[in-house]
Amino acid sequence: MCAFGDQAAPRGEQLARRMAALGVRESDLEESFVRSGGRGGQNVNKLATCVMLRHRPTGIQVKCQSTRQQGLNRFLARETLLTKLENLRKQREADIRARQAQARRQKRVRSRGAKERMLADKARRSVKKSQRQRVDAASA
């Protein structure tokens, strides 16, 4: 029997593997239960089926009230939290790769043709800017 209820039992082991792969421990999670709102009738009004989950190291918070069962909401909240943590990790890795690529491009030695084009563009731009002088009312 899974800790999240019968509906999530087959996927419970998969969730545990995913948590281990990301380095998330149950002790890192702060879990609280509040009353849900919306559809579900008397069950959601009387019982605390909404699950609020907070990952202490990152401060990411997730709230799940999509089903009427607290156990299934616990499972879904953990899945959502892991998805957010994976996205955060991927974004950080992408930022690091982008910074490395930018540094590599900046360090690259320019070819002679590229230098000549750059200098020609600068000369054209300086001519254009020198023509932006103020027009006097007396000379017009």
Rosetta blueprint (number, residue, H / E / L):
1 M L
2 C L
3 A L
4 F L
5 G L
6 D L
7 Q L
8 A L
9 A H
10 P H
11 R H
12 G H
13 E H
14 Q H
15 L H
16 A H
17 R H
18 R H
19 M H
20 A H
21 A H
22 L H
23 G L
24 V L
25 R L
26 E H
27 S H
28 D H
29 L E
30 E E
31 E E
32 S E
33 F E
34 V E
35 R L
36 S L
37 G L
38 G L
39 R L
40 G L
41 G L
42 Q H
43 N H
44 V H
45 N H
46 K H
47 L L
48 A L
49 T L
50 C E
51 V E
52 M E
53 L E
54 R E
55 H E
56 R L
57 P L
58 T L
59 G L
60 I L
61 Q E
62 V E
63 K E
64 C E
65 Q L
66 S L
67 T L
68 R L
69 Q L
70 Q H
71 G H
72 L H
73 N H
74 R H
75 F H
76 L H
77 A H
78 R H
79 E H
80 T H
81 L H
82 L H
83 T H
84 K H
85 L H
86 E H
87 N H
88 L H
89 R H
90 K H
91 Q H
92 R H
93 E H
94 A H
95 D H
96 I H
97 R H
98 A H
99 R H
100 Q H
101 A H
102 Q H
103 A H
104 R H
105 R H
106 Q H
107 K H
108 R L
109 V L
110 R L
111 S L
112 R H
113 G H
114 A H
115 K H
116 E H
117 R H
118 M H
119 L H
120 A H
121 D H
122 K H
123 A H
124 R H
125 R H
126 S H
127 V H
128 K H
129 K H
130 S H
131 Q L
132 R L
133 Q L
134 R L
135 V L
136 D L
137 A L
138 A L
139 S L
140 A L
